[in-house]
Amino acid sequence: MSGIYPRVCNYIEMHGMTAPGSAILAAVSGGADSMCMLDLLIRYCEEHDIRLGVVHVDHGFRAESASEAEYVSDFCIQKGIPFYLCRIEHGSIRPAEEDARIRRYELIAETASAHGYDRVALAHNRQDRAETMLFNMFRGTGISGLTGIRPVRDMYIRPVMCLDRDEIEEHLRNEGIEYCTDRTNLEDDYARNRIRHHIITESESINDRSVIHMNELAGDVDEICDLICGLAKEAYDRCVEVSPDSDEVTVHLSGYIHTDHVIRMELIRMIIRDMTPHLKDITRGHINSIDELAYKEGNGRVDLPYDIQAYREYDCIRILKKQPDGYGRSEGQTCGTAYGGTDIDLSDLSRDGKELCIRTDDGSEVMFSLIMRDETAEECLRSPDKYTKRFDYDKIDKLITLRFRGSEDRIVIDGAGHTKKLSRYMIESKIPERIRDDIPVLAAGNDVIWIIGYRDSCAYRIDAGTHRVLEVRVNNAQIKGE
């Protein structure tokens, strides 16, 4: 075996690609890179008592793909290695490079999980890393994009990324191992191929070690990124709050704005990474636009790919998945129309405690019941939580409405009867502008009785003269109250 084997062993050990008891699934296309990797892994796994398997994904785009699958299968049979064939169903994806890559990774991950492999070996080499580094630069990238391809990412390892193509092909010749050639790699249809055939070739005419130097730089940047990520994680723990259902992230500006710019950028990437399948379409401009929200006067909004929106709201930035149009409302509803399409006649309530149930458009239930005041149970008169309120039944007009806010709505804010426009109250209470129109209110005309999930009117509160109590309870509330 050629002299590259010790280098590959050192590379595997240096980057901690395996551990005692590891099981490696090698993704083998049949090309030179993957056949070289498989040959080296066979020896390495035998010496280290590691279980090795092979997966091949047949994309079905080319006429020769079936024969390539057969070649890899026959090779594995000869070597006594478990072989798993995955086929991408015809018509299930577009015949595009990126779509094929995503589906290929999905199938490989599913195979590894199904058969108990905790590592997946991919056959990227030095040129691949240099090409990816340049590709990311040309598309627009942050520091992390300059790492090109990392030696280890999650379960994926790249054991031969310390080798260049000439070394790989020489090893295969010396060992008498045949390999398949994908003719599409010889064409200039894809951007990566043009980088490989023209830019990398030209760089090597300037300095024959240019690819090595790009890999060395990528390695240095990799270490710098690890340091930045550690500092960003500390800042994340200080500044970021994630909602219980993980659908909304709040960045508190009091800590955020005092953090170094490079750490802020990585912190935002961490947030977006958790909300997207990948960062491929997230540019430097997107990251900067979110950061700029922290320094703008008043409120602001940024729209990102994958239906992500970022809002500046008072002393924080909120980042969340955009809700579908009309979320929380029936088709055709606008501000001030009936929420759930039902008016409520309180005169229908009886003294026997039977509840009136109103089912709303967002899946909530609003329950109304009449309670006779019991002097011995004063604690029963207090509202137990933000989604249950108790009022003086006799102070309320018997025909009320459950709806969204209207432009003329007002609410009584104190015992002296002073009122405030609902829109002004929402601004002063720092209720985010994006949700104000989706907060239901219980009202009699333009007189707001209760902003559900928020405050109630002082005009209808229980006092010493109260004899009958109206309890309003919202079950399965979809409103985020204060």
ChimeraX attribute file (.defattr): number of C-alpha atoms within 10 A of each C-alpha:
attribute: neighborCount
match mode: 1-to-1
recipient: residues
	/A:1	11
	/A:2	13
	/A:3	9
	/A:4	15
	/A:5	18
	/A:6	12
	/A:7	14
	/A:8	21
	/A:9	15
	/A:10	13
	/A:11	19
	/A:12	21
	/A:13	13
	/A:14	9
	/A:15	14
	/A:16	12
	/A:17	21
	/A:18	18
	/A:19	12
	/A:20	8
	/A:21	11
	/A:22	18
	/A:23	21
	/A:24	25
	/A:25	29
	/A:26	28
	/A:27	23
	/A:28	25
	/A:29	25
	/A:30	25
	/A:31	16
	/A:32	22
	/A:33	24
	/A:34	23
	/A:35	25
	/A:36	24
	/A:37	25
	/A:38	26
	/A:39	17
	/A:40	21
	/A:41	22
	/A:42	16
	/A:43	13
	/A:44	18
	/A:45	16
	/A:46	11
	/A:47	9
	/A:48	13
	/A:49	13
	/A:50	18
	/A:51	17
	/A:52	23
	/A:53	24
	/A:54	24
	/A:55	24
	/A:56	23
	/A:57	22
	/A:58	20
	/A:59	19
	/A:60	15
	/A:61	13
	/A:62	11
	/A:63	8
	/A:64	14
	/A:65	18
	/A:66	14
	/A:67	13
	/A:68	21
	/A:69	22
	/A:70	14
	/A:71	17
	/A:72	22
	/A:73	21
	/A:74	13
	/A:75	16
	/A:76	17
	/A:77	12
	/A:78	8
	/A:79	10
	/A:80	10
	/A:81	15
	/A:82	14
	/A:83	19
	/A:84	19
	/A:85	16
	/A:86	16
	/A:87	14
	/A:88	16
	/A:89	10
	/A:90	11
	/A:91	8
	/A:92	9
	/A:93	13
	/A:94	10
	/A:95	13
	/A:96	10
	/A:97	9
	/A:98	10
	/A:99	12
	/A:100	17
	/A:101	11
	/A:102	11
	/A:103	16
	/A:104	20
	/A:105	13
	/A:106	11
	/A:107	18
	/A:108	22
	/A:109	18
	/A:110	12
	/A:111	19
	/A:112	22
	/A:113	12
	/A:114	9
	/A:115	12
	/A:116	13
	/A:117	19
	/A:118	18
	/A:119	23
	/A:120	26
	/A:121	26
	/A:122	23
	/A:123	22
	/A:124	23
	/A:125	23
	/A:126	19
	/A:127	21
	/A:128	20
	/A:129	24
	/A:130	27
	/A:131	24
	/A:132	19
	/A:133	22
	/A:134	23
	/A:135	18
	/A:136	19
	/A:137	15
	/A:138	9
	/A:139	11
	/A:140	13
	/A:141	18
	/A:142	16
	/A:143	18
	/A:144	20
	/A:145	21
	/A:146	26
	/A:147	27
	/A:148	25
	/A:149	24
	/A:150	19
	/A:151	24
	/A:152	18
	/A:153	11
	/A:154	8
	/A:155	15
	/A:156	19
	/A:157	25
	/A:158	24
	/A:159	27
	/A:160	29
	/A:161	25
	/A:162	20
	/A:163	19
	/A:164	17
	/A:165	16
	/A:166	8
	/A:167	15
	/A:168	20
	/A:169	18
	/A:170	13
	/A:171	21
	/A:172	19
	/A:173	12
	/A:174	10
	/A:175	13
	/A:176	9
	/A:177	14
	/A:178	16
	/A:179	20
	/A:180	18
	/A:181	14
	/A:182	16
	/A:183	9
	/A:184	11
	/A:185	14
	/A:186	13
	/A:187	11
	/A:188	14
	/A:189	10
	/A:190	13
	/A:191	10
	/A:192	16
	/A:193	17
	/A:194	16
	/A:195	18
	/A:196	20
	/A:197	14
	/A:198	11
	/A:199	15
	/A:200	18
	/A:201	15
	/A:202	14
	/A:203	13
	/A:204	13
	/A:205	11
	/A:206	9
	/A:207	12
	/A:208	12
	/A:209	12
	/A:210	18
	/A:211	21
	/A:212	19
	/A:213	13
	/A:214	21
	/A:215	26
	/A:216	15
	/A:217	16
	/A:218	23
	/A:219	18
	/A:220	13
	/A:221	18
	/A:222	21
	/A:223	12
	/A:224	15
	/A:225	18
	/A:226	12
	/A:227	13
	/A:228	20
	/A:229	19
	/A:230	14
	/A:231	18
	/A:232	23
	/A:233	17
	/A:234	13
	/A:235	20
	/A:236	23
	/A:237	9
	/A:238	14
	/A:239	19
	/A:240	22
	/A:241	15
	/A:242	14
	/A:243	11
	/A:244	8
	/A:245	6
	/A:246	11
	/A:247	12
	/A:248	17
	/A:249	20
	/A:250	21
	/A:251	23
	/A:252	20
	/A:253	19
	/A:254	13
	/A:255	14
	/A:256	22
	/A:257	14
	/A:258	10
	/A:259	17
	/A:260	12
	/A:261	13
	/A:262	13
	/A:263	21
	/A:264	22
	/A:265	20
	/A:266	24
	/A:267	26
	/A:268	20
	/A:269	21
	/A:270	16
	/A:271	18
	/A:272	21
	/A:273	13
	/A:274	11
	/A:275	20
	/A:276	16
	/A:277	9
	/A:278	11
	/A:279	15
	/A:280	11
	/A:281	12
	/A:282	18
	/A:283	17
	/A:284	13
	/A:285	12
	/A:286	16
	/A:287	20
	/A:288	14
	/A:289	16
	/A:290	24
	/A:291	20
	/A:292	12
	/A:293	21
	/A:294	24
	/A:295	11
	/A:296	10
	/A:297	9
	/A:298	11
	/A:299	16
	/A:300	17
	/A:301	17
	/A:302	16
	/A:303	16
	/A:304	20
	/A:305	13
	/A:306	16
	/A:307	13
	/A:308	16
	/A:309	18
	/A:310	23
	/A:311	22
	/A:312	27
	/A:313	21
	/A:314	16
	/A:315	15
	/A:316	20
	/A:317	24
	/A:318	21
	/A:319	25
	/A:320	20
	/A:321	17
	/A:322	16
	/A:323	11
	/A:324	8
	/A:325	8
	/A:326	12
	/A:327	12
	/A:328	21
	/A:329	23
	/A:330	16
	/A:331	10
	/A:332	7
	/A:333	16
	/A:334	17
	/A:335	17
	/A:336	19
	/A:337	18
	/A:338	21
	/A:339	27
	/A:340	23
	/A:341	16
	/A:342	15
	/A:343	16
	/A:344	16
	/A:345	13
	/A:346	18
	/A:347	11
	/A:348	12
	/A:349	17
	/A:350	13
	/A:351	11
	/A:352	10
	/A:353	12
	/A:354	13
	/A:355	17
	/A:356	17
	/A:357	15
	/A:358	18
	/A:359	16
	/A:360	20
	/A:361	15
	/A:362	16
	/A:363	13
	/A:364	16
	/A:365	17
	/A:366	20
	/A:367	17
	/A:368	21
	/A:369	22
	/A:370	25
	/A:371	22
	/A:372	14
	/A:373	15
	/A:374	13
	/A:375	10
	/A:376	7
	/A:377	8
	/A:378	9
	/A:379	10
	/A:380	14
	/A:381	22
	/A:382	13
	/A:383	15
	/A:384	12
	/A:385	9
	/A:386	15
	/A:387	18
	/A:388	17
	/A:389	21
	/A:390	23
	/A:391	27
	/A:392	22
	/A:393	23
	/A:394	14
	/A:395	15
	/A:396	16
	/A:397	13
	/A:398	15
	/A:399	14
	/A:400	19
	/A:401	24
	/A:402	26
	/A:403	25
	/A:404	23
	/A:405	27
	/A:406	18
	/A:407	11
	/A:408	12
	/A:409	18
	/A:410	23
	/A:411	25
	/A:412	20
	/A:413	17
	/A:414	12
	/A:415	11
	/A:416	9
	/A:417	12
	/A:418	12
	/A:419	16
	/A:420	14
	/A:421	17
	/A:422	21
	/A:423	20
	/A:424	11
	/A:425	15
	/A:426	15
	/A:427	12
	/A:428	9
	/A:429	11
	/A:430	13
	/A:431	18
	/A:432	16
	/A:433	16
	/A:434	10
	/A:435	10
	/A:436	15
	/A:437	17
	/A:438	20
	/A:439	21
	/A:440	23
	/A:441	25
	/A:442	24
	/A:443	25
	/A:444	16
	/A:445	15
	/A:446	18
	/A:447	20
	/A:448	25
	/A:449	26
	/A:450	21
	/A:451	20
	/A:452	24
	/A:453	21
	/A:454	17
	/A:455	15
	/A:456	22
	/A:457	21
	/A:458	19
	/A:459	22
	/A:460	20
	/A:461	20
	/A:462	20
	/A:463	10
	/A:464	5
	/A:465	7
	/A:466	16
	/A:467	15
	/A:468	18
	/A:469	22
	/A:470	24
	/A:471	19
	/A:472	23
	/A:473	22
	/A:474	21
	/A:475	14
	/A:476	12
	/A:477	17
	/A:478	13
	/A:479	18
	/A:480	11
	/A:481	14
	/A:482	11
